[in-house]
Amino acid sequence: MSDTCRFWEGACVSVPSATSSSETVRGLQERAARALPAEHITDVEGWWLRHTPSCAWWVGTVLPHRDARRGELVRRVVGAEEFYAGHGAAARFQISPGACPEGLDTVLAERGYRRQSPVSLQVASAARVLEQAPAGSPRVRLDDRPTRAWFETWHAVHGHGGDPRSEWDLLGRVERPCAYACVMIGDDVLAVGRAVADTGWAGVFGMATLPEARGKGAARDVLAALAAWAGTHGADRMYLQVERDNIPALRLYERMGFGEICGYHYRIAG
């Protein structure tokens, strides 16, 4: 992977060059798919068809990361639709410019797929993120598996009334090295996050801060702890995905040294 470097106050952050950006984006999104492993995965000519009942919908989207001629696109899309119909679900596609076949977004739009959920894919060096941790931060506990306290805090923020068992089972399917961070005050967990190390990169997922702890640096402390862990697990670069309308999170990640390398969106069947 041929990357250039961008500098923030002396820290080198790996940023894809124009010639390698498509490969880099594909690689990061496939790492994210391994960090959020679906229950059912079928690889059809390089397209990952993923489905998990009762889980966050983005875990069950198509990753159409192999080229196809325009004449083949409709056949590929119909095949994906049949896969999801067999699971009693609607097809959803993750569309990343440059990382998906040219014309796929147009084909989906013509078939009535709605565009939703613009997302920013961002990267930073682990060293730069770690630099942002001030002295005297609250205690951060790291575990290599999810604890009940970690999960309950995450679910309190992001559960939205869904079935927690499906989300818990998802965490159990992750095969790469993981870190589960909890910011602690006494025995109370105020904020959590997790990282998954995968071939030189650490993906950040599950960031959640309880309402009473927001605006006090808890999420920053989680990120710094995960960056320290990443550096000890052969992952000197970090990535994350954040919704473009989540302004507080975007500001946090910018302060921590992250920068966008790609914007992407989803197409969801009518």
Secondary structure, DSSP 8 states (H G I E B T S, - for coil): --EEEEEETTEEEEEE-TTTHHHHHHHHHHHHHHHS--SEEEEETTEEEEE-TTS-GGGG-BEE-S---HHHHHHHHHHHHHHHHHTT---EEEE-TTTS-TTHHHHHHHTT-EEEEEEEEEEEEHHHHHHT--TT--EEEEESS--HHHHHHHHHHH-TT--HHHHHHHHHH--S-EEEEEEEETTEEEEEEEEEEETTEEEEEEEEE-GGGTTTTHHHHHHHHHHHHHHTTT--EEEEEEETT-HHHHHHHHHTT-EEEEEEEEEE--
